[in-house]
């Protein structure tokens, strides 16, 4: 799962580049799916705070009812969420080493 976090962090950081509008819509749809999957994972692990965070992110990024925050605010959100994903990936990597 840590590779999913890292891969999607890269995708979110790619949103800082000037891309066609359709690419942003595709990324929002993918983000919705990825964050919903992560929310279910944390729900199954009974980690409710992380479940709520990723369910909220799935709702924020969903492309059907667009939330107009402006490009600058979306860039800040993308960077913060990418940092969260990288942090979780590093945590899982460290936790995996401790188990071995």
N, C-alpha and C positions, 0 to 999 in steps of 0.2 A: 504494500500500500504506500510505502514511503516513496516509491518511484512515481506513483500517480501524483502524489503531492508535489514532488520536484518538477515533474513534467508539466503539470498544470500551472505551477508558479511561473515557469518560463513562458507559457502561453499568455498568462495575465500580464507579464512584463512586456510581451510583444505588443500588447494593446497601447503601449506608449508610443509606438511607431505610427506614422500616418498610413493607415490601411483603408481599403474600400469599405463603405458602410456595411456591405453584406458580410464581410469578415467579422465585424464586431457583433452582428446578429448571430452568426454561427458560433462565435465564442461564448456569447451569453447563453445560448441553448446548451452548449456543451458544459458550461459552468453550472447551469441548473441541474443537469443530470449528474455530474461529478459530485456536487455538493449534496445532492439528495442521497446518493450512494454512501458518501462519507457519513452523513447524518444517520442513516440506517445502521451502518457499522458501529458507530458510537452508541446508538440506542441498544443494539444487541449486547454491547459490552457494559451497558448500564452506566455510561458516562453522560449523564443528562446535560450538564452545562455545555459540553461540546456538541451534543445532539442539537440543542437549541441554537447554538451559533451557526452550525452548518445548515440547519433547516431555514434559518433567517437569511443566510447567504443564498440559498437556493431560491427563495422568494425574491430577494433583491435582484438577482441576476436573470430571473425568468424573462423571456423575450415577448410574452404575450400581452401583458399590460405593462407598457414601458414606463419606467421611472426616470423622468428627465432630471438629471442632476447637473448636467453641463460637463463638457469634456474635462475640465480641470479637476472637478470633484471626482469624476469617474477614474481619472488617472491616480488620484490619491487613494481611492478605494482599491484599485487594482494593486498598487504597491503594498498597501497594508495587508491585503488578503494574501498576496504572494509571500510576504514576510511571515505571516501566520503559517502558511503551508510549509515553508522552508523550516521554520522552527519545529513544527510537528514532525517533519521528516527526520530532522536531526535528533529529536527526542526519541523517536522510534528506532533510529539507528543505534543510539547509545543504549536504549533499553534492550535491544536485540543482542548487543555485545555483552551486556551484563548477564543475560540468561545463559549464554554459551559457556 
